[in-house]
């Protein structure tokens, strides 16, 4: 704790002292720290954790936590709130019985929170997300799913074609090559 906050030579300094995180003056005296630790649940199975990951190491911002609790309190976490309950994306994946990769795939594809929470592992969306991207095609706005139905080409194929630089008209109408599937 002290090294990563105070020593620029520490491998982790950039995540702690380099971000301005300090150890409070009170804990400069080891006996004060020890007294706080014993009064606040110290155990060899736990390690010190800052409640506010941007705050200092000080009595009001520290606790003893398990590895899992600490992992759920990381700056890199994606937190989701559903029906008033907030958990990390990984925590929700565990609760829902889906894999982390499925959870992050859903997030990357702009699924709504309702879709993420209610569609089981392996399930598919039954409607377009309200956030679905729309494209101007023949003077009308269409989603990839709508274009796919009209043209008989899988939305992922159209999406890929757009990604590699095709204009929407070509991406939605170009015939599939022999090794492509609709």
C-alpha positions as CSV (number, residue, x, y, z in Angstrom):
1,X,0.0,0.0,0.0
2,X,2.7,2.5,1.0
3,X,5.1,1.5,-1.7
4,X,2.6,1.8,-4.6
5,X,1.4,5.2,-3.2
6,X,4.8,6.7,-2.3
7,X,7.5,5.1,-4.6
8,X,7.6,6.0,-8.3
9,X,9.9,2.9,-8.6
10,X,6.9,0.7,-7.7
11,X,5.4,-1.2,-10.7
12,X,2.0,0.0,-9.6
13,X,2.8,3.6,-8.7
14,X,1.1,4.9,-11.9
15,X,-2.3,3.4,-10.6
16,X,-1.9,4.8,-7.1
17,X,0.6,7.6,-6.2
18,X,0.7,8.6,-9.9
19,X,-3.1,9.3,-9.7
20,X,-2.7,11.3,-6.5
21,X,-3.7,8.5,-4.1
22,X,-2.1,8.8,-0.7
23,X,-1.9,7.0,2.6
24,X,-3.3,9.2,5.5
25,X,-0.9,10.7,8.0
26,X,-2.6,8.8,10.8
27,X,-1.4,5.5,9.3
28,X,2.3,6.7,9.3
29,X,2.3,5.2,12.8
30,X,2.0,1.5,12.3
31,X,0.3,1.0,15.7
32,X,-2.5,3.4,14.6
33,X,-3.0,1.3,11.4
34,X,-2.9,-2.0,13.3
35,X,-5.5,-0.7,15.8
36,X,-7.8,0.4,12.9
37,X,-7.2,-3.0,11.1
38,X,-8.1,-5.1,14.1
39,X,-11.2,-3.0,14.9
40,X,-12.4,-3.2,11.3
41,X,-12.4,-6.9,10.5
42,X,-8.8,-7.7,9.6
43,X,-8.2,-11.3,8.6
44,X,-5.4,-13.0,6.8
45,X,-7.9,-14.1,4.1
46,X,-8.8,-10.5,3.3
47,X,-6.9,-7.5,2.0
48,X,-7.3,-3.8,2.3
49,X,-9.7,-2.2,-0.2
50,X,-10.6,1.4,-0.9
51,X,-14.4,1.9,-1.0
52,X,-14.0,4.9,-3.4
53,X,-11.4,3.7,-5.9
54,X,-10.4,7.3,-6.5
55,X,-10.0,8.1,-2.8
56,X,-7.1,7.8,-0.4
57,X,-6.1,5.1,2.0
58,X,-7.8,6.4,5.2
59,X,-10.1,4.9,7.8
60,X,-13.3,6.3,6.3
61,X,-12.5,5.0,2.8
62,X,-11.0,1.5,3.6
63,X,-12.3,-1.9,4.5
64,X,-11.1,-5.5,4.5
65,X,-12.4,-7.4,1.5
66,X,-12.2,-10.7,-0.4
67,X,-10.7,-10.9,-3.8
68,X,-14.1,-11.1,-5.4
69,X,-15.3,-7.9,-3.5
70,X,-12.2,-6.1,-4.7
71,X,-12.7,-7.3,-8.3
72,X,-16.2,-5.8,-8.1
73,X,-14.8,-2.5,-6.9
74,X,-12.4,-1.9,-9.8
75,X,-12.2,1.2,-12.0
76,X,-12.5,-0.9,-15.1
77,X,-15.9,-2.4,-14.2
78,X,-19.0,-1.8,-16.2
79,X,-21.9,-1.3,-13.8
80,X,-25.5,-1.9,-14.8
81,X,-28.6,-1.0,-12.9
82,X,-31.8,-3.1,-13.5
83,X,-34.9,-2.6,-11.4
84,X,-33.0,-0.6,-8.8
85,X,-30.2,-3.1,-8.4
86,X,-26.7,-2.2,-9.5
87,X,-24.0,-4.9,-10.2
88,X,-21.0,-5.2,-12.4
89,X,-21.7,-6.7,-15.8
90,X,-19.8,-9.8,-14.7
91,X,-21.9,-10.0,-11.5
92,X,-25.1,-9.8,-13.6
93,X,-23.8,-12.4,-16.0
94,X,-23.3,-14.7,-13.0
95,X,-26.8,-13.9,-11.7
96,X,-28.4,-14.5,-15.0
97,X,-26.5,-17.7,-15.8
98,X,-24.9,-16.4,-18.9
99,X,-21.2,-16.2,-19.8
100,X,-19.2,-13.0,-19.4
101,X,-18.5,-13.1,-23.2
102,X,-22.3,-13.2,-23.9
103,X,-22.8,-10.3,-21.6
104,X,-20.2,-8.2,-23.2
105,X,-21.4,-9.2,-26.7
106,X,-24.8,-8.0,-25.8
107,X,-23.4,-4.7,-24.5
108,X,-21.3,-4.3,-27.6
109,X,-24.3,-4.8,-29.8
110,X,-26.3,-2.1,-27.9
111,X,-28.9,-4.4,-26.4
112,X,-31.3,-2.6,-24.1
113,X,-31.0,-3.4,-20.4
114,X,-34.4,-5.1,-20.6
115,X,-33.1,-7.4,-23.4
116,X,-29.9,-8.1,-21.6
117,X,-31.7,-9.1,-18.4
118,X,-34.6,-11.1,-19.9
119,X,-33.3,-13.0,-22.9
120,X,-31.7,-16.3,-21.8
121,X,-28.3,-17.6,-22.9
122,X,-28.5,-18.5,-26.5
123,X,-31.7,-16.5,-26.9
124,X,-32.2,-14.0,-29.7
125,X,-33.7,-10.6,-29.7
126,X,-37.3,-10.6,-30.9
127,X,-37.4,-7.0,-32.0
128,X,-35.1,-4.2,-33.0
129,X,-33.5,-2.3,-30.2
130,X,-34.6,1.3,-29.9
131,X,-30.9,2.2,-30.2
132,X,-30.5,0.2,-33.5
133,X,-28.7,2.1,-36.1
134,X,-30.7,3.2,-39.1
135,X,-29.6,3.7,-42.7
136,X,-31.0,5.7,-45.5
137,X,-31.9,3.2,-48.2
138,X,-33.9,4.2,-51.3
139,X,-35.1,7.4,-49.5
140,X,-36.3,5.6,-46.4
141,X,-34.7,4.9,-43.0
142,X,-34.2,1.1,-42.4
143,X,-32.5,-0.9,-39.7
144,X,-30.1,-3.7,-40.7
145,X,-32.8,-6.2,-39.6
146,X,-35.4,-4.6,-41.8
147,X,-33.0,-4.5,-44.8
148,X,-32.1,-8.1,-44.1
149,X,-35.8,-9.2,-44.4
150,X,-36.3,-7.2,-47.5
151,X,-33.2,-8.3,-49.3
152,X,-32.7,-11.8,-47.9
153,X,-29.2,-11.1,-46.7
154,X,-28.1,-11.7,-43.1
155,X,-27.7,-8.5,-41.1
156,X,-24.2,-9.4,-40.1
157,X,-23.3,-9.7,-43.8
158,X,-24.6,-6.2,-44.5
159,X,-22.9,-4.9,-41.3
160,X,-19.6,-6.4,-42.4
161,X,-19.9,-5.0,-45.9
162,X,-20.6,-1.5,-44.5
163,X,-17.6,-1.9,-42.2
164,X,-15.3,-2.6,-45.1
165,X,-16.4,0.5,-46.9
166,X,-19.4,-0.5,-49.1
167,X,-22.2,2.0,-49.5
168,X,-25.5,0.8,-48.0
169,X,-27.1,0.3,-51.4
170,X,-24.4,-2.1,-52.5
171,X,-24.1,-3.8,-49.1
172,X,-27.8,-4.7,-49.1
173,X,-28.1,-5.7,-52.8
174,X,-24.8,-7.3,-53.9
175,X,-25.4,-11.0,-54.5
176,X,-23.7,-13.4,-52.2
177,X,-20.7,-15.2,-53.5
178,X,-20.9,-19.0,-53.7
179,X,-19.2,-19.5,-50.3
180,X,-21.5,-17.0,-48.4
181,X,-24.8,-17.9,-46.8
182,X,-27.9,-15.7,-46.7
